Amino acid sequence: MSEFWKNQRVLVTGGGGFLGSFVVEGLKERGAGKVFAPRSTEYDLRKEADIERVYADAKPTLVLHLAASVGGIGANRHHPGKFFYDNLIMGTNLIEWARRKVVPKFVSIGTVCAYPKFTPVPFSEDDLWNGYPEETNAPYGLAKKMLLVQSQAYRLEYGFNGIFVLPANLYGPRDNFDPVSSHVIPALIKKCVDAKQAGKDRIEVWGTGNASREFLYVEDAAEGILLAAEHYDSPDPVNLGTGHEIRISDLVKKVFEAVGFEGSAEWNAEQPDGQPRRSLDTTRAKEAFGFEAKTTFEEGLRKTVEWYLQARAQGAVD
């Protein structure tokens, strides 16, 4: 247990969500003095009055801003306006009220979608502004990236200690398996399980399979965020990832194996691949606060499938 956490009053936005639930568990394991993780039904963080109220109720010494409107390629294509507005307005007002309340530290969680479409691999934080993001993710990615701009501007003018963490694509237990809004790994797992149960021998997969992604297990991401909150105070953005990428075609094979689906993939090339490649340079996180992902992709995928099958058997997910 670190002395840093002992007297902290931590406000975790999105604390009931996928990533947030693991961050809250990590805070409790570290002995954080008080953890305030309200639900969206209690405080609508798109409304400034609710933000003012949550600060009055939590009286935080540290804010971990994890709440987001987020989804896969399909959800981003259907809701670019909502994703832009919700993420920008939540983050901007949370940072502004943290400044007004003189909160000692604010941690914004960004997104790999903020990087330019054709960023050289591995993505270095120094390349963040060298182009426009991939079009299907751009409104979401740019809204989140504005929180970096705001944090840096507030640091210059007000001495605001805001940091900006950029995790790779996350996966793991408790992920969103709704086919309308889920990301690629939970979407593939559900499709395979559904196909097995229905006796089908193929599933449809969007794109060509040629794009690549880097995936970070959710518990590793939570650990990285907490290490950054404790040890990182720089205005420069910092990546959290594994440093390893996998082609979507190879990902599909691994999901098939993990689920035990013996069918085939039917590629729908009329649907977008998204960004051509994604893989992060994780040097800064390792040097600044000793973060290294510990979970192999195979182990993380196995745990994710096991969780989904158990939750499905219990009727907790479809």
Helices and strands as residue ranges (DSSP letters): H 3-6, E 9-13, H 18-29, E 34-36, H 48-58, E 62-65, H 73-78, H 80-100, E 105-109, G 112-114, G 125-127, H 138-158, E 162-167, E 169-171, H 184-198, E 202-206, E 212-213, E 215-217, H 218-231, E 238-240, E 246-247, H 248-259, E 264-268, H 283-289, H 297-313
